């Protein structure tokens, strides 16, 4: 677990890739619903979707936990994730425009 003190505040950020680091405090902070419950997040962490990582954060103010954050981390490869073929998109636009222009110019 890593701790970060926010400058000029009394806030401390505690970060960990494992929810077990916060077993003693996680469910006592906020309400969040069942998708933020310790038991649910533990089960996802033990059988994660392919390539997914996690980051858990507890925010403290004057030694008291006041907030929790949960992040799902996935690798991002723009060429695979965006699935946009720019040349094809341009060709489709030009072909459509030329067909319309041809119809109207007749």
C-alpha positions as CSV (number, residue, x, y, z in Angstrom):
1,X,0.0,0.0,0.0
2,X,1.2,3.5,-0.8
3,X,0.3,6.7,1.1
4,X,0.2,10.2,-0.4
5,X,-0.4,13.3,1.6
6,X,-2.2,16.1,-0.3
7,X,-0.3,19.3,0.1
8,X,-1.9,22.0,2.3
9,X,-4.7,19.6,3.4
10,X,-5.3,17.1,6.1
11,X,-6.1,14.5,3.5
12,X,-4.1,11.3,3.0
13,X,-4.7,8.9,0.0
14,X,-4.0,5.3,0.6
15,X,-3.7,3.3,-2.6
16,X,-3.4,-0.4,-3.2
17,X,-3.9,-2.9,-6.2
18,X,-5.4,-5.4,-3.6
19,X,-8.6,-4.8,-1.7
20,X,-7.4,-7.0,1.1
21,X,-5.2,-4.0,2.1
22,X,-8.4,-2.3,3.2
23,X,-10.2,-5.3,4.7
24,X,-10.6,-3.6,8.0
25,X,-12.1,-0.4,6.8
26,X,-13.6,-0.8,3.3
27,X,-17.3,-1.6,4.1
28,X,-17.4,1.0,6.9
29,X,-16.8,3.9,4.5
30,X,-19.8,5.2,2.6
31,X,-22.7,3.1,1.4
32,X,-21.9,2.6,-2.3
33,X,-24.3,-0.4,-2.7
34,X,-23.5,-4.0,-3.4
35,X,-21.2,-3.4,-6.3
36,X,-18.8,-1.7,-3.9
37,X,-19.0,-4.2,-1.1
38,X,-15.8,-5.8,0.0
39,X,-17.1,-9.3,-0.7
40,X,-18.2,-8.5,-4.2
41,X,-14.9,-6.7,-5.1
42,X,-12.9,-9.5,-3.7
43,X,-14.7,-12.1,-5.9
44,X,-14.0,-9.9,-9.0
45,X,-10.4,-9.5,-8.0
46,X,-10.0,-13.3,-7.7
47,X,-11.6,-14.0,-11.1
48,X,-11.0,-10.8,-13.1
49,X,-12.0,-10.2,-16.7
50,X,-9.0,-10.8,-19.0
51,X,-6.4,-8.2,-18.7
52,X,-8.2,-6.2,-16.0
53,X,-6.3,-4.7,-13.0
54,X,-7.7,-2.8,-10.1
55,X,-6.8,0.1,-7.8
56,X,-8.5,0.8,-4.5
57,X,-8.2,4.1,-2.6
58,X,-9.2,5.1,0.9
59,X,-9.1,8.8,1.7
60,X,-8.4,9.8,5.3
61,X,-9.0,13.1,7.0
62,X,-7.3,13.4,10.4
63,X,-6.8,9.7,10.8
64,X,-10.5,8.9,9.9
65,X,-11.5,7.1,6.6
66,X,-13.9,9.4,4.9
67,X,-14.1,8.1,1.3
68,X,-13.3,5.2,-0.9
69,X,-12.6,4.9,-4.6
70,X,-12.4,1.9,-6.9
71,X,-10.9,1.8,-10.4
72,X,-10.9,-1.0,-13.0
73,X,-7.8,-0.7,-15.2
74,X,-7.7,-2.1,-18.7
75,X,-4.9,-1.8,-21.3
76,X,-5.7,0.6,-24.1
77,X,-4.4,0.2,-27.7
78,X,-6.0,2.9,-29.8
79,X,-5.7,1.1,-33.1
80,X,-7.5,-1.9,-31.7
81,X,-9.9,-0.2,-29.4
82,X,-11.3,2.5,-31.7
83,X,-11.9,0.2,-34.6
84,X,-12.0,3.1,-37.1
85,X,-10.6,2.7,-40.5
86,X,-10.1,6.2,-41.7
87,X,-9.4,5.5,-45.4
88,X,-12.5,3.4,-45.6
89,X,-14.5,6.1,-43.9
90,X,-13.2,8.7,-46.3
91,X,-13.9,6.4,-49.3
92,X,-17.5,5.7,-48.1
93,X,-18.1,9.5,-47.7
94,X,-16.6,10.3,-51.1
95,X,-18.5,7.5,-52.9
96,X,-21.8,8.6,-51.2
97,X,-21.2,12.2,-52.1
98,X,-20.3,11.4,-55.7
99,X,-23.4,9.2,-56.1
100,X,-25.6,12.0,-54.7
101,X,-23.9,14.6,-56.9
102,X,-24.3,12.3,-60.0
103,X,-28.0,11.9,-59.3
104,X,-28.6,15.6,-58.9
105,X,-26.5,16.6,-61.9
106,X,-28.5,14.5,-64.3
